[in-house]
Amino acid sequence: MRKKTVIVLGVDGYLGWATALHLSAAGHEVVGIDSLVRRRWDRECGTQSLVPIKTMPQRVNSWRRLTSRTIDWRQMDLCDARAVTQLVREVRPEALVHFAEQRSAPFSMIDLGHAALTQVNNLVGTLNLLFALRDHAPAAHLVKLGTMGEYGTPNIDIEEGFLTITHNGRQDRLPFPMQPGSFYHLSKLHDSHNIQFACRIWGLRATDLHQGVVYGNHTDEVGMDPSLSTRFDYDAIWGTVLNRFCVQAAVGLPLTVYGKGGQTRGFLDIRDTVACVRLAIEHPAAEGEYRVFNQFTEQFTVKALAQKVRQARAAHGLDTRIVHLRNPRVEREEHYYNAKHQKLLDLGLQPHFLGDTLIESMIDTVERHAARVDPIELEQPNVDWRRGGTPGWQKSAEPEPSVARLV
């Protein structure tokens, strides 16, 4: 495939960093953008990545030393409209990968300040980007990280973004009806609507990757050297359920299932995430096209994931208990869930599937960094959807509430 100039927005994040390395290794010219706000939110929340991560200058220097490839790293806030416009006008990218958003549902449900921060940060940043593309790079292909959480849990099959509706004898192809479950997921849905609008009205081209829950922190590129490590989040604010289970199993704590554990979601390996982004870039949307790919490889209930971790430990003669906690979220705990995910497979995705070997590899990673585990983060969740942050919520500073500054 022809090599392209690609801007990766949110390059300092869990997926942004791994994606930037993967695209650079594939020969694309990568410009990496990040405000570093995620590190500030870690300080606010009293959280940290289980696997230590280097600073951005250290990361890009290591990548250059190891591969002789360059990532053009720049610190910038996507909510700064002038900076976004200048970036797009200067670089004239052929593709952009947009990870630069507040991505935690619990964070968005703490209180009004965090809900407003999430909505303003995510929506205004994306709007700034869309206007810059309209004016200075209308042919560029925007690859936006959405989320399967936009759909909710409808009692019908989930199509890839659109649904053919017959009503009163007439038929149309319309966006799939969405039922997001948090202010974060609502922000992603609003983004989807804005991007679709920009494609329809301005003729932009975009791929919305409605991604499932990602697990693992190893790709071929990340695994080259410890200085290239990406995040491993396990806490109640930023962590994912499988990461939490693997950490609990490694340190001898019970696996905590929220509610009955019947919640079903799509999951995928981080290696498949970076491959999906590359496939989308190398097979771009047409002018004026807004398309949706559901990006996951398998579906599991939370309870089934806990059983998989328990079985992986039992194979080593270790007994791991599963306990059920009151669910802090407002969600259906037992429901129908059948989501289509064919389009990326049609483009050539070769999926990695979750198995005992991978679970053991994740647990081994935890054991190597066990001294960094905070047991408090593995006990009760500290954000309740009904009441917001609980008394145990740690914050050393207020969230950046200056919404006017962001706008």
C-alpha positions as CSV (number, residue, x, y, z in Angstrom):
1,M,0.0,0.0,0.0
2,R,1.1,3.6,-0.6
3,K,2.6,5.2,2.5
4,K,0.7,8.2,3.9
5,T,1.1,11.1,6.2
6,V,-1.0,10.3,9.3
7,I,-1.7,12.4,12.3
8,V,-2.4,10.4,15.5
9,L,-4.3,12.5,17.9
10,G,-4.0,11.2,21.5
11,V,-0.6,9.6,20.9
12,D,0.3,9.4,24.6
13,G,-2.6,7.2,25.4
14,Y,-3.0,3.4,25.8
15,L,-4.1,2.9,22.2
16,G,-2.7,6.0,20.6
17,W,0.9,5.1,21.4
18,A,0.6,1.5,20.2
19,T,-1.1,2.7,17.0
20,A,1.5,5.3,16.3
21,L,4.3,2.7,16.5
22,H,2.3,0.2,14.4
23,L,1.7,2.8,11.6
24,S,5.3,4.0,11.7
25,A,6.6,0.4,11.5
26,A,4.3,0.0,8.4
27,G,6.1,2.9,6.7
28,H,3.6,5.7,7.2
29,E,4.9,9.1,8.2
30,V,3.4,9.7,11.7
31,V,2.7,13.0,13.4
32,G,1.8,12.4,17.1
33,I,-0.4,15.0,19.0
34,D,-1.3,15.0,22.7
35,S,-2.0,17.5,25.4
36,L,-0.7,15.1,28.1
37,V,-3.9,15.6,30.0
38,R,-4.3,11.9,30.7
39,R,-1.2,12.1,33.0
40,R,-2.7,15.0,34.8
41,W,-5.9,13.1,35.3
42,D,-3.9,10.3,36.8
43,R,-2.5,12.7,39.4
44,E,-6.0,14.0,40.1
45,C,-7.5,10.5,40.5
46,G,-4.6,9.0,42.5
47,T,-4.1,6.4,39.8
48,Q,-1.2,5.1,37.7
49,S,-0.5,2.6,35.0
50,L,0.6,-0.8,36.4
51,V,3.4,-0.9,33.7
52,P,5.7,2.1,34.0
53,I,5.6,4.4,30.9
54,K,8.2,6.8,29.8
55,T,7.7,10.5,28.9
56,M,6.8,11.3,25.3
57,P,10.2,12.6,24.4
58,Q,11.8,9.4,25.9
59,R,9.4,7.3,23.9
60,V,9.9,8.9,20.5
61,N,13.7,8.9,21.1
62,S,13.7,5.2,21.9
63,W,11.6,4.5,18.8
64,R,14.1,6.4,16.6
65,R,17.1,4.7,18.3
66,L,15.6,1.2,17.8
67,T,14.1,1.5,14.3
68,S,15.6,4.6,12.7
69,R,12.0,5.8,12.2
70,T,10.7,9.1,13.3
71,I,7.5,10.1,15.0
72,D,7.0,13.9,14.8
73,W,5.7,14.4,18.4
74,R,4.0,17.7,19.3
75,Q,2.2,18.8,22.5
76,M,-1.2,20.4,21.6
77,D,-4.7,20.6,23.0
78,L,-7.4,19.6,20.4
79,C,-9.7,22.1,22.1
80,D,-7.4,24.9,20.9
81,A,-9.1,25.7,17.6
82,R,-6.3,27.9,16.3
83,A,-3.7,25.3,17.0
84,V,-5.8,22.6,15.3
85,T,-6.3,24.7,12.3
86,Q,-2.6,25.5,12.1
87,L,-1.7,21.8,12.4
88,V,-4.0,20.7,9.6
89,R,-3.0,23.6,7.4
90,E,0.7,22.8,7.9
91,V,0.8,19.0,7.8
92,R,-2.0,18.5,5.1
93,P,-2.5,14.9,6.4
94,E,-3.9,12.2,4.2
95,A,-5.4,10.5,7.2
96,L,-6.0,11.3,10.9
97,V,-6.6,8.8,13.7
98,H,-8.6,10.4,16.5
99,F,-8.0,9.0,20.0
100,A,-7.8,12.4,21.7
101,E,-10.8,12.2,24.1
102,Q,-11.6,11.6,27.7
103,R,-12.4,7.9,27.5
104,S,-13.6,6.8,31.0
105,A,-17.3,6.3,31.7
106,P,-16.7,6.3,35.5
107,F,-14.8,9.6,35.2
108,S,-17.7,11.2,33.4
109,M,-20.2,10.1,36.1
110,I,-18.3,11.5,39.2
111,D,-20.1,14.8,39.3
112,L,-21.2,17.8,37.1
113,G,-17.7,19.1,36.6
114,H,-16.4,15.8,35.2
115,A,-19.5,15.3,33.1
116,A,-19.2,18.8,31.6
117,L,-15.4,18.4,31.1
118,T,-16.0,15.1,29.2
119,Q,-18.7,16.5,26.9
120,V,-16.9,19.8,26.2
121,N,-13.4,18.2,25.8
122,N,-14.7,15.5,23.4
123,L,-17.2,17.4,21.4
124,V,-15.4,20.7,21.0
125,G,-12.1,19.0,20.1
126,T,-13.8,17.0,17.4
127,L,-15.7,20.0,16.0
128,N,-12.4,22.0,15.9
129,L,-11.0,19.1,13.9
130,L,-13.9,18.9,11.5
131,F,-13.8,22.6,10.6
132,A,-10.0,22.5,10.1
133,L,-10.5,19.5,7.7
134,R,-13.2,21.3,5.8
135,D,-11.1,24.3,5.3
136,H,-7.6,22.9,4.8
137,A,-7.7,19.1,4.1
138,P,-11.1,18.2,2.8
139,A,-9.7,15.0,1.1
140,A,-8.2,13.7,4.3
141,H,-9.7,10.5,5.8
142,L,-10.7,10.8,9.4
143,V,-10.5,7.5,11.4
144,K,-12.4,8.1,14.6
145,L,-12.4,5.8,17.6
146,G,-16.0,5.3,18.6
147,T,-17.3,2.7,21.0
148,M,-19.7,-0.2,21.0
149,G,-21.1,1.5,24.1
150,E,-23.0,3.9,21.9
151,Y,-25.4,1.2,21.0
152,G,-26.3,0.1,24.5
153,T,-28.1,-3.3,24.7
154,P,-31.0,-3.3,22.4
155,N,-33.2,-6.3,22.1
156,I,-32.4,-6.7,18.4
157,D,-29.3,-7.5,16.5
158,I,-26.8,-4.6,16.4
159,E,-25.8,-3.8,12.8
160,E,-22.7,-1.9,11.8
161,G,-23.9,1.7,12.2
162,F,-27.0,1.7,10.1
163,L,-30.4,-0.1,10.0
164,T,-32.9,-0.4,7.2
165,I,-36.3,0.7,8.5
166,T,-39.7,0.1,6.9
167,H,-42.4,2.5,8.3
168,N,-45.9,3.0,6.9
169,G,-44.9,1.3,3.6
170,R,-41.8,3.4,3.1
171,Q,-38.2,2.3,3.6
172,D,-34.9,4.1,4.4
173,R,-31.4,3.3,5.7
174,L,-31.0,5.2,8.9
175,P,-28.4,5.4,11.8
176,F,-28.9,2.6,14.3
177,P,-30.9,3.8,17.3
178,M,-28.5,4.3,20.2
179,Q,-28.9,4.1,23.9
180,P,-25.6,5.1,25.6
181,G,-25.0,4.3,29.2
182,S,-22.9,7.2,30.5
183,F,-22.1,10.8,29.8
184,Y,-18.9,9.6,28.2
185,H,-20.7,7.3,25.8
186,L,-23.2,10.1,25.1
187,S,-20.3,12.3,24.1
188,K,-19.1,9.6,21.6
189,L,-22.6,9.4,20.1
190,H,-22.7,13.2,19.7
191,D,-19.3,12.9,18.0
192,S,-20.7,10.3,15.6
193,H,-23.6,12.6,14.7
194,N,-21.3,15.6,14.1
195,I,-18.9,13.6,11.9
196,Q,-21.8,12.1,9.9
197,F,-23.2,15.6,9.4
198,A,-19.8,16.9,8.2
199,C,-19.5,14.1,5.7
200,R,-23.0,14.7,4.4
201,I,-22.8,18.5,4.2
202,W,-19.2,19.1,3.5
203,G,-18.2,16.0,1.6
204,L,-15.6,14.9,4.2
205,R,-14.7,11.2,4.5
206,A,-14.7,9.3,7.8
207,T,-14.6,5.8,9.3
208,D,-16.1,5.5,12.8
209,L,-14.6,2.5,14.6
210,H,-17.2,1.4,17.2
211,Q,-14.7,-0.5,19.3
212,G,-15.3,-3.1,22.0
213,V,-13.3,-3.5,25.3
214,V,-9.6,-3.8,24.5
215,Y,-7.3,-6.1,26.6
216,G,-3.6,-6.7,26.7
217,N,-0.7,-4.2,26.4
218,H,1.6,-6.1,24.0
219,T,2.1,-5.5,20.3
220,D,5.1,-6.4,18.1
221,E,6.3,-2.8,18.3
222,V,5.5,-2.2,22.0
223,G,7.3,-5.4,22.9
224,M,10.6,-4.4,21.3
225,D,11.8,-2.6,24.4
226,P,10.5,-1.7,27.9
227,S,11.0,2.0,27.0
228,L,8.2,1.6,24.4
229,S,5.6,0.2,26.9
230,T,2.0,1.4,26.7
231,R,-0.4,1.7,29.6
232,F,-1.9,-1.1,31.7
233,D,-4.9,0.4,33.6
234,Y,-6.7,-1.7,36.2
235,D,-8.3,0.7,38.7
236,A,-12.0,1.6,38.9
237,I,-11.7,4.8,36.9
238,W,-9.6,3.9,33.9
239,G,-9.2,0.1,34.1
240,T,-11.1,-2.5,32.1
241,V,-12.7,-5.6,33.6
242,L,-10.3,-8.2,32.3
243,N,-7.3,-6.2,33.5
244,R,-8.9,-5.9,36.9
245,F,-9.5,-9.7,37.1
246,C,-5.9,-10.5,36.0
247,V,-4.5,-8.1,38.7
248,Q,-6.8,-9.5,41.4
249,A,-5.8,-13.1,40.4
250,A,-2.1,-12.3,40.4
251,V,-2.2,-10.7,43.9
252,G,-4.5,-13.4,45.5
253,L,-7.6,-11.3,45.8
254,P,-11.2,-12.4,44.8
255,L,-12.4,-11.5,41.3
256,T,-15.1,-8.8,41.8
257,V,-18.0,-9.1,39.4
258,Y,-20.4,-6.2,39.4
259,G,-24.0,-7.4,39.8
260,K,-24.9,-10.8,38.3
261,G,-22.2,-10.6,35.7
262,G,-24.6,-11.2,32.8
263,Q,-23.5,-8.0,31.0
264,T,-22.3,-9.0,27.5
265,R,-19.8,-6.9,25.6
266,G,-17.5,-7.2,22.6
267,F,-13.8,-7.6,23.3
268,L,-10.6,-7.5,21.3
269,D,-6.8,-7.8,21.6
270,I,-4.8,-4.6,21.4
271,R,-3.0,-6.2,18.4
272,D,-6.3,-6.3,16.6
273,T,-7.0,-2.6,17.5
274,V,-3.8,-1.4,15.8
275,A,-4.4,-3.7,12.8
276,C,-8.0,-2.4,12.4
277,V,-6.8,1.2,12.4
278,R,-4.2,0.4,9.7
279,L,-6.7,-1.5,7.6
280,A,-9.1,1.5,7.8
281,I,-6.4,3.9,6.7
282,E,-5.2,1.7,3.8
283,H,-8.8,1.3,2.6
284,P,-10.2,4.8,3.0
285,A,-13.8,5.9,2.9
286,A,-15.0,7.6,-0.3
287,E,-15.7,11.4,-0.6
288,G,-18.7,12.2,1.4
289,E,-18.9,8.8,3.0
290,Y,-19.5,8.2,6.7
291,R,-19.1,4.5,7.5
292,V,-19.1,2.5,10.7
293,F,-17.1,-0.6,11.5
294,N,-17.9,-2.6,14.6
295,Q,-14.5,-3.3,16.0
296,F,-14.3,-6.4,18.2
297,T,-13.6,-10.1,17.7
298,E,-15.5,-12.0,20.5
299,Q,-18.4,-11.5,22.9
300,F,-18.3,-12.4,26.5
301,T,-20.3,-11.9,29.6
302,V,-18.4,-10.5,32.6
303,K,-19.1,-13.7,34.5
304,A,-17.6,-15.7,31.7
305,L,-14.5,-13.6,31.7
306,A,-14.1,-14.2,35.5
307,Q,-14.5,-18.0,34.9
308,K,-11.8,-17.9,32.3
309,V,-9.4,-16.2,34.6
310,R,-10.3,-18.6,37.4
311,Q,-9.8,-21.6,35.1
312,A,-6.4,-20.3,34.0
313,R,-5.3,-20.1,37.6
314,A,-6.7,-23.5,38.5
315,A,-4.5,-25.0,35.8
316,H,-1.6,-24.0,38.0
317,G,-3.2,-25.4,41.1
318,L,-4.3,-22.0,42.4
319,D,-7.8,-21.4,43.8
320,T,-9.4,-18.1,42.8
321,R,-12.7,-17.0,44.3
322,I,-15.4,-15.0,42.5
323,V,-17.5,-12.5,44.5
324,H,-20.4,-10.4,43.4
325,L,-20.7,-6.8,44.3
326,R,-23.6,-4.4,44.0
327,N,-23.4,-3.0,40.4
328,P,-22.5,0.7,40.6
329,R,-23.7,1.2,37.0
330,V,-27.3,1.4,35.7
331,E,-27.4,-1.3,33.1
332,R,-29.2,-4.4,32.1
333,E,-27.3,-7.3,33.7
334,E,-28.9,-10.0,31.6
335,H,-29.8,-9.1,28.0
336,Y,-29.8,-10.2,24.4
337,Y,-26.6,-9.1,22.6
338,N,-25.7,-10.0,19.0
339,A,-23.5,-7.4,17.3
340,K,-22.3,-7.8,13.7
341,H,-18.6,-7.2,13.0
342,Q,-17.9,-8.4,9.4
343,K,-16.6,-5.3,7.6
344,L,-13.1,-5.4,9.1
345,L,-12.8,-9.1,8.6
346,D,-13.7,-8.4,4.9
347,L,-10.8,-6.0,4.8
348,G,-8.4,-8.7,5.9
349,L,-8.3,-8.6,9.7
350,Q,-6.7,-11.8,11.1
351,P,-8.1,-11.8,14.7
352,H,-6.4,-12.9,17.9
353,F,-8.7,-14.7,20.3
354,L,-8.7,-14.7,24.0
355,G,-7.4,-17.9,25.6
356,D,-5.8,-19.2,28.7
357,T,-2.3,-18.5,27.3
358,L,-3.0,-14.8,26.8
359,I,-4.6,-14.6,30.3
360,E,-1.6,-16.2,31.8
361,S,0.6,-13.8,29.9
362,M,-1.3,-10.8,31.3
363,I,-1.1,-12.3,34.8
364,D,2.7,-12.7,34.3
365,T,2.9,-9.0,33.4
366,V,1.1,-8.1,36.6
367,E,3.3,-10.3,38.7
368,R,6.4,-8.6,37.3
369,H,5.0,-5.2,38.5
370,A,3.2,-6.4,41.6
371,A,4.9,-3.8,43.8
372,R,3.0,-1.1,41.9
373,V,-0.5,-2.6,42.6
374,D,-2.7,-0.5,44.8
375,P,-5.0,-3.0,46.6
376,I,-7.5,-0.2,47.4
377,E,-8.2,0.2,43.7
378,L,-9.3,-3.4,43.6
379,E,-11.9,-3.4,46.3
380,Q,-15.2,-1.4,46.0
381,P,-15.8,0.8,42.9
382,N,-15.6,4.4,43.9
383,V,-18.1,5.9,41.4
384,D,-21.8,5.2,41.5
385,W,-24.0,6.0,38.5
386,R,-26.8,7.1,40.8
387,R,-24.8,9.2,43.3
388,G,-21.5,10.0,41.6
389,G,-18.2,9.9,43.4
390,T,-18.3,8.0,46.8
391,P,-16.6,9.3,49.9
392,G,-13.6,7.2,49.0
393,W,-13.0,9.1,45.8
394,Q,-9.6,10.6,45.8
395,K,-8.9,13.9,44.1
396,S,-6.0,16.1,44.8
397,A,-7.4,18.9,42.7
398,E,-10.6,19.9,41.1
399,P,-11.0,18.9,37.4
400,E,-10.2,21.6,34.9
401,P,-13.6,23.2,35.2
402,S,-12.8,26.1,32.9
403,V,-15.2,25.1,30.2
404,A,-14.9,28.6,28.8
405,R,-11.2,28.0,28.3
406,L,-11.8,24.8,26.4
407,V,-14.4,26.4,24.2
